[in-house]
Amino acid sequence: MTSGGALLVVGDVVTDVVARYRTPLAHGTDTAAEIRTLPGGAGANAACWAVRTGCPDVRLLARVGADARDWHEERLRQAGVRTRLVVDDRVPTATVICLVDASAERTLLTDSGAALCLSPADWSPALLDGVGRLHLSGYLFFADASRRLAVAALGSARERGVPVSVDPASAGFIKELGTERFLAAVEDVETLLPNADEARILTGLTDPAHAAAELSRRVPVVVVTLGAEGALVAEASTVSARVPPVPARAVDTTGAGDAFTGAFLAARLAGADPAAAAAEGCRAGAHAVTVPGGRPAP
């Protein structure tokens, strides 16, 4: 395994509107909620958590609207992420409304905005200079232009021998795209990081362990996150590790998977094997659910 070098994340920067409510939603009238506007996005969140868990050089390529570019860039800078934000003058920054219920589970209403307008013109192989790992947000695969960019980035990484990871990102969007189409697009990645629902959809298997083993026939390392039940690591058609959970009192599960991804990748760059890296991911995910939003607390 290659260790060292920077982590380059290609993904999404999103404005999150997080609404936490404690009583059932009252249709047609008001429901009391605590509402905050926070920086988010699977790619940006993972980058911030990678810094938070010890990766010294984390870079992010993403596309934002002119409406919120300065706000997002400043918050990423404060988090220690080196940004390359492409500004879109036609489409606003992606926005997600996160509805978080009393159990801390979240439901997402997504306007992808500029996030999925990344295109091959925004990519250069030079972005891989000094990079030890490339991570692609799965959201890139759900629109034509950003999917072409992801394919271009995968090709550049393959030529340079840079390992690539992908977080499938959305069970709902995978269904819309089609599982075989998604799996064909990620066939050259080294690590796939689905949650249990995404693993089931990608394989048609209900047991997460069986799904992880099946996916590892196509991708060398598969790490399935199980929320409060920890994670599974599968390699060469076999579950090689079952990583126990880290207890936590959940406030908001938004971004827990991104925290896992960021910490996992930071550990891999530092030389950890997949099981040890997954344990770091579980620790970060447990911390993430104790704070509102998808980023580490300042």
DAZI-V33818 format. One record per backbone hydrogen bond with DSSP energy under -1.0 kcal/mol. NH is the residue of the N-H (numbers start at 1). CO is the residue of the C=O. Records with the same first field share a line. If there is no record, write none. Layout:
# DAZI-V33818
NH=CO ; CO
This chain:
# DAZI-V33818
4=269
6=130
7=57
8=133
9=59
10=135
11=61
14=40
15=94
16=38
17=96
18=36
19=98
20=34
21=100
29=26
34=20
36=18
38=16
40=14
44=12
45=41
46=42
47=43
48=44
49=45
50=46
51=47
52=48
53=49
54=51
55=50
59=7
60=82
61=9
62=84
64=86
66=88
68=65
72=68
73=69
74=70
75=71
76=72
77=73
78=74
79=75
80=77
81=76
82=58
84=60
86=62
88=64
95=111
96=15
97=109
98=17
99=107
100=19
101=105
104=101
107=99
109=97
111=95
114=92
115=112
117=114
122=119
123=120
127=124
128=125
129=126
131=128
132=6
133=6
134=163
135=8
136=165
137=10
138=167
140=137
141=138
142=139
147=143
148=144
149=145
150=146
151=147
152=148
153=149
154=150
155=151
156=152
157=153
158=154
159=155
160=156
162=157
165=134
166=191
167=136
170=168
174=170
175=171
176=172
177=173
178=174
182=178
183=179
184=180
185=181
186=182
187=184
189=186
190=164
191=164
192=221
193=166
196=225
199=195
200=196
201=197
202=198
203=199
204=200
211=207
212=208
213=209
214=210
215=211
216=212
217=214
218=215
219=215
221=190
222=234
223=192
224=232
225=194
226=230
229=226
230=227
231=243
232=224
233=241
234=222
235=238
238=235
240=233
241=233
243=231
251=289
252=289
253=104
256=253
259=255
260=256
261=257
262=258
263=259
264=260
265=261
266=262
267=263
268=264
269=265
270=266
271=268
272=267
277=273
278=274
279=275
280=276
281=277
282=278
283=279
284=280
285=281
286=282
287=283
288=284
289=285
290=287
291=288
